[in-house]
Each structure stands twice: as structure tokens, then as C-alpha cells.
Amino acid sequence: MKSILTMAWAAEDPAAFVMAAKLARAFDARLVGLEPPSYGVMSMAWADAGMGAPIGGGLAEDAEERQRVAAVRQAFENSATGLASEWRAADDSGPTAIGVIGRAFDLIVMPQPGPLPKMPESVFETALFDSGRPVLVVPVGFDGMVGKRILFAWNGSTESARAISLAMPMLSRAESIDVMSVDGAGVPGPSAAEIAQSLLGHGFKVTSQNVKAGTRSAGQTIVDTAIVGGADLIVKGAYTQSRLRQMIFGGMTRHLILHSPLPVLFSY
């Protein structure tokens, strides 16, 4: 992993920048910070899609927007001290920019999305769907490091299989990897034990387990298992169920996107 792209929505939540800088130092990678799209650009995108802006979104004054972007850039530069880094101000950086620009990078690091003032979920989805690259989501205030103890959330799907390849730089450095599946929450495919056996062939230290959810959601079961096992990172192939279905009914991916207290590495 030799190039990392990162974005934060507000200077008050620099966790993505801090994490991206830590990874850049660990992997001796080039780090690029991307200017976030403005509230005005986001509002126009929502309008083009036939949607109203989120409640409380509003249009910030130009001066306020300039201050927000300047503060975000300063937070990036503070985190990137001593690294081979640059700030990229994308004049055309609508909601789709990070997905297009991200294709040239090995990893994208972003803050956990949610309702404003958090980063809009649509910006994360653009990075995930349009870049073809893994996206690391960092919860607000998280200041640890990732990759020492990894929980791989396996559900038998093509998306999960693809996540193995895209997560290899992280998996190859892990001290332990736990491949876990949630009983009854997968699709037809290899078992967690079979995936663990495959990873053992790479010389990794791997275990596997199948966990019963009980009264919990599958997403919460993954989070609980990761915490109990001392994991610092969850790896997940995203959206085996359709995005629309997960928005309406919920699902593992969306639960982890919005609610995981641990960083999650997603791929699609």
C-alpha cells in the first residue's frame, strides 16, 4: 500500500486524517487530502436527485464554507506533518469526485457518515461504489491504530471474497485474524472455516467461528464479537443485500457503516 486518499467533513472530527497519517507512516505511503464538497454542492446534488436537503442542512454562507474548508485543510496538514503529502482542492468536487479520484489510490480513509453535521452517507457510498478501492471508515474520536487484530466478517458472498484481495495489505501485517460468520445471515458459499484454511496457506495466524445472533441483529453480532475478541479492525464486503433494501429494512453493512465503534474496512 503506497498511496492513501483521505477526506474529512469538518475539522472538529479529524479522526480520519489521524488514522490516514498513521497508516501512511506504517506503510511508507504518499498521503493526499481531498477538499470536501461544499454544502451548496451537496444541496444541488440532492435537488438533482429529486430530494430535499436533509433537515438542518441549509446552505452555509460562502464565508462560512471557506472557513470550514480552511479548517479542514489545517487539520489535514497538522496530521500529515513529516509525510510525503499534499492537499488537493477539487474545484469540481461534487459528491462524485472522491469516487473518481480515488481510483488512483490504494486506500480511501473517511469519517463515519451520518446525519449532518457528520459527513453525508452519499459521499461514502460514492467512494465505495465508484472507486473500486477499499474504504476505511473511522468512527468519531477513534485515536488508536488498526490492523493488529482483525475480525473478518464473512458471509459467503462474492463481495466478501473480493474483500480478501483488497484487504491483503492489512491482513498480511496482522498478528491475528478471526474469520467469523453469523449463523443464518449468509448466502451459499464457502464456510468461515474454509476461508480461514485458505488464509492459513498465506502464512497468516487465523481462527474461525460461526456465531449465533440470538435476539441481536447480524450487524450488532459482528460488532460484539469484534469487541469481545479484542479486534481493532473489522473487514467487510459491502452490500450483499441491495443498498435500497438495507435502507428500508436494515442490514449488516448499513449497521456497520453508521454504528460501529471500531474502524471498518469496506469493499464492494
LUMMI-580536 format. One record per residue (C-alpha): residue number from 1; x negated, y negated, z. Coordinates in Angstrom, 2 decimals. Example, Ala and Ser with C-alpha at 12.3 -4.5 7.8 and 13.67 -1.06 7.14 Angstrom:
BEGIN
    n     east    north       up
    1   -12.30     4.50     7.80
    2   -13.67     1.06     7.14
//
This chain:
BEGIN
    n     east    north       up
    1     0.00     0.00     0.00
    2    -1.78    -3.11    -1.24
    3     0.93    -5.75    -1.74
    4     3.76    -6.85     0.55
    5     6.56    -9.32    -0.15
    6     8.41   -10.83     2.78
    7    11.28   -13.24     3.38
    8    12.87   -14.75     6.46
    9    16.12   -16.66     6.61
   10    15.32   -19.00     9.50
   11    12.19   -19.98    11.41
   12    13.93   -19.00    14.64
   13    13.71   -15.34    13.55
   14    10.11   -14.78    12.34
   15    10.08   -11.04    13.21
   16     9.93   -10.04     9.52
   17     6.90   -12.29     8.95
   18     5.15   -10.98    12.06
   19     5.75    -7.37    11.00
   20     4.70    -8.00     7.40
   21     1.46    -9.59     8.60
   22     0.71    -6.65    10.92
   23     1.21    -4.21     8.05
   24    -0.89    -6.34     5.70
   25    -3.75    -6.21     8.21
   26    -3.35    -2.46     8.76
   27    -3.32    -1.66     5.04
   28    -5.64    -4.49     3.90
   29    -2.82    -5.71     1.67
   30    -2.03    -9.01    -0.02
   31     0.91   -10.79     1.61
   32     3.35   -13.07    -0.22
   33     6.12   -15.03     1.46
   34     9.14   -15.88    -0.68
   35    11.20   -19.00    -0.12
   36    14.75   -18.08     0.93
   37    17.66   -19.16    -1.26
   38    19.46   -22.25    -0.08
   39    22.93   -22.25     1.45
   40    24.06   -24.16    -1.64
   41    22.76   -21.47    -3.99
   42    24.35   -18.76    -1.87
   43    27.69   -20.59    -1.80
   44    27.66   -20.90    -5.60
   45    26.89   -17.20    -5.89
   46    29.82   -16.35    -3.62
   47    32.05   -18.62    -5.73
   48    30.88   -16.98    -8.98
   49    31.82   -13.62    -7.49
   50    35.29   -14.94    -6.65
   51    34.55   -15.01    -2.93
   52    34.79   -17.76    -0.38
   53    31.73   -18.72     1.60
   54    31.56   -16.98     5.00
   55    33.31   -18.73     7.84
   56    30.96   -21.30     9.29
   57    28.69   -21.10     6.25
   58    29.33   -24.54     4.88
   59    26.94   -26.47     2.68
   60    23.96   -27.86     4.52
   61    22.78   -31.34     3.63
   62    19.75   -31.49     1.34
   63    17.58   -32.89     4.13
   64    18.62   -30.08     6.46
   65    17.85   -27.50     3.78
   66    14.40   -28.96     3.18
   67    13.74   -28.85     6.91
   68    14.89   -25.24     7.12
   69    12.69   -24.12     4.23
   70     9.70   -26.09     5.56
   71    10.11   -24.48     8.98
   72    10.36   -21.01     7.42
   73     7.21   -21.64     5.39
   74     5.36   -22.81     8.50
   75     6.44   -19.66    10.35
   76     5.06   -17.58     7.48
   77     1.75   -19.42     7.43
   78     1.41   -19.07    11.20
   79     1.89   -15.29    10.89
   80    -0.39   -14.91     7.86
   81    -3.45   -16.61     9.33
   82    -6.63   -14.86     8.17
   83    -4.88   -12.76     5.50
   84    -5.03   -12.89     1.71
   85    -1.67   -14.60     1.43
   86     0.40   -17.11    -0.49
   87     3.78   -18.78    -0.29
   88     5.99   -18.53    -3.34
   89     8.56   -21.23    -3.84
   90    11.00   -19.81    -6.37
   91    12.89   -22.71    -7.92
   92    15.32   -20.24    -9.42
   93    15.51   -18.21    -6.25
   94    19.17   -17.37    -6.26
   95    20.32   -14.30    -4.36
   96    18.82   -12.07    -7.08
   97    15.27   -13.44    -7.04
   98    13.90   -11.15    -4.34
   99    15.05    -8.08    -6.25
  100    13.35    -9.19    -9.46
  101    10.15   -10.49    -7.87
  102    10.00    -7.53    -5.50
  103     9.40    -5.09    -8.38
  104     5.74    -6.15    -8.41
  105     5.16    -5.24    -4.73
  106     4.64    -2.02    -2.81
  107     6.91    -3.03     0.08
  108     9.51    -5.69     0.90
  109     9.92    -6.77     4.54
  110    13.10    -8.61     5.56
  111    15.02    -9.56     8.71
  112    18.06    -7.60     9.79
  113    21.06    -9.10     7.96
  114    24.43   -10.04     9.38
  115    26.88   -12.94     9.65
  116    25.40   -16.43     9.38
  117    23.10   -17.73    10.79
  118    21.49   -14.34    10.03
  119    20.36   -13.51     6.51
  120    23.38   -12.63     4.32
  121    23.77    -8.92     3.71
  122    23.93    -9.57    -0.05
  123    20.30   -10.75    -0.09
  124    19.17    -7.48     1.49
  125    21.27    -5.48    -0.96
  126    19.70    -7.31    -3.90
  127    16.24    -6.41    -2.65
  128    17.28    -2.79    -2.16
  129    19.19    -2.23    -5.41
  130    17.26    -4.41    -7.85
  131    13.61    -3.99    -6.86
  132    13.18    -0.20    -6.95
  133    10.92    -0.65    -3.91
  134    11.28     0.34    -0.26
  135    12.71    -2.35     2.01
  136    11.75    -2.57     5.68
  137    14.43    -4.22     7.84
  138    13.18    -5.74    11.10
  139    15.61    -6.47    13.97
  140    15.66    -9.90    15.59
  141    12.95   -10.27    18.21
  142    11.17    -7.00    17.42
  143     7.46    -7.55    18.06
  144     5.99    -4.03    18.08
  145     4.26    -2.10    15.32
  146     5.73     0.67    13.19
  147     4.54     3.95    11.75
  148     3.03     5.80    14.70
  149     6.09     7.93    15.43
  150     8.59     8.20    12.58
  151    12.12     9.58    12.53
  152    13.11    10.62     9.00
  153    16.90    10.69     8.67
  154    17.54    13.49     6.17
  155    20.97    14.23     4.68
  156    20.12    16.49     1.74
  157    20.67    13.80    -0.91
  158    18.73    12.54    -3.91
  159    18.35     9.19    -2.12
  160    16.75    10.93     0.86
  161    14.39    12.88    -1.41
  162    13.33     9.66    -3.13
  163    12.68     8.08     0.25
  164     9.99    10.67     0.94
  165     7.92     9.48    -2.02
  166     8.45     5.77    -1.35
  167     7.59     6.17     2.35
  168     4.39     8.16     1.76
  169     2.01     5.32     2.71
  170     3.71     5.16     6.12
  171     4.17     8.90     6.53
  172     0.53     9.59     5.76
  173    -0.59     7.46     8.74
  174     1.96     8.71    11.27
  175     0.90    10.62    14.37
  176     4.23    12.47    14.33
  177     7.22    12.79    12.03
  178    10.60    14.15    13.11
  179    12.90    15.16    10.25
  180    16.41    15.11    11.63
  181    19.85    15.72    10.18
  182    23.26    15.07    11.69
  183    25.46    18.16    11.78
  184    28.26    17.82     9.23
  185    27.05    14.46     7.86
  186    25.04    15.61     4.85
  187    25.52    16.70     1.27
  188    24.48    20.02    -0.31
  189    20.70    20.16    -0.38
  190    17.60    21.41     1.43
  191    17.75    21.53     5.21
  192    15.74    19.31     7.54
  193    13.58    22.35     8.34
  194    12.80    22.84     4.65
  195    11.78    19.20     4.25
  196     9.60    19.46     7.34
  197     7.91    22.51     5.85
  198     7.24    20.57     2.65
  199     5.67    17.70     4.59
  200     3.55    20.12     6.59
  201     1.94    21.03     3.29
  202     0.55    17.48     3.15
  203    -1.17    17.99     6.47
  204     1.31    15.89     8.46
  205     2.38    16.67    12.03
  206     6.10    17.36    11.53
  207     9.03    18.74    13.51
  208    12.69    19.09    12.54
  209    16.07    19.20    14.23
  210    19.77    19.24    13.48
  211    21.75    17.10    15.92
  212    25.46    17.26    16.73
  213    27.08    13.84    16.76
  214    29.88    14.65    19.20
  215    32.01    11.54    19.63
  216    29.34     9.25    18.15
  217    29.09     8.02    14.59
  218    26.37     9.59    12.46
  219    24.52     6.27    12.37
  220    24.54     5.91    16.14
  221    23.40     9.52    16.47
  222    20.34     8.69    14.35
  223    19.56     5.63    16.48
  224    20.00     7.54    19.75
  225    17.79    10.40    18.55
  226    15.08     7.97    17.44
  227    15.07     6.18    20.79
  228    15.04     9.39    22.85
  229    12.15    10.71    20.75
  230    10.12     7.54    21.14
  231    10.18     6.69    17.44
  232     9.09     3.24    16.33
  233    10.43     3.54    12.77
  234    13.43     5.14    11.05
  235    13.16     6.12     7.38
  236    16.43     6.48     5.46
  237    17.55     6.96     1.88
  238    20.34     4.43     1.49
  239    23.95     4.71     0.38
  240    24.59     8.37    -0.35
  241    28.20     7.25     0.04
  242    29.14     4.28    -2.14
  243    28.49     0.80    -0.78
  244    32.18    -0.11    -1.11
  245    33.28     2.97     0.82
  246    30.80     2.16     3.59
  247    32.02    -1.45     3.77
  248    35.58    -0.22     4.24
  249    35.12     2.92     6.32
  250    31.61     2.56     7.72
  251    28.69     4.90     7.16
  252    25.19     5.82     8.27
  253    23.42     3.33     6.01
  254    25.52     0.34     6.95
  255    25.34     1.13    10.67
  256    21.55     1.21    10.49
  257    21.38    -1.96     8.37
  258    23.41    -4.02    10.81
  259    22.90    -2.41    14.21
  260    19.62    -0.51    14.50
  261    17.43    -1.82    17.34
  262    14.44    -0.22    15.58
  263    12.97    -1.18    12.19
  264    14.35     0.91     9.34
  265    12.62     1.62     6.04
  266    15.31     1.96     3.36
  267    15.01     3.08    -0.25
  268    17.57     3.65    -2.96
//
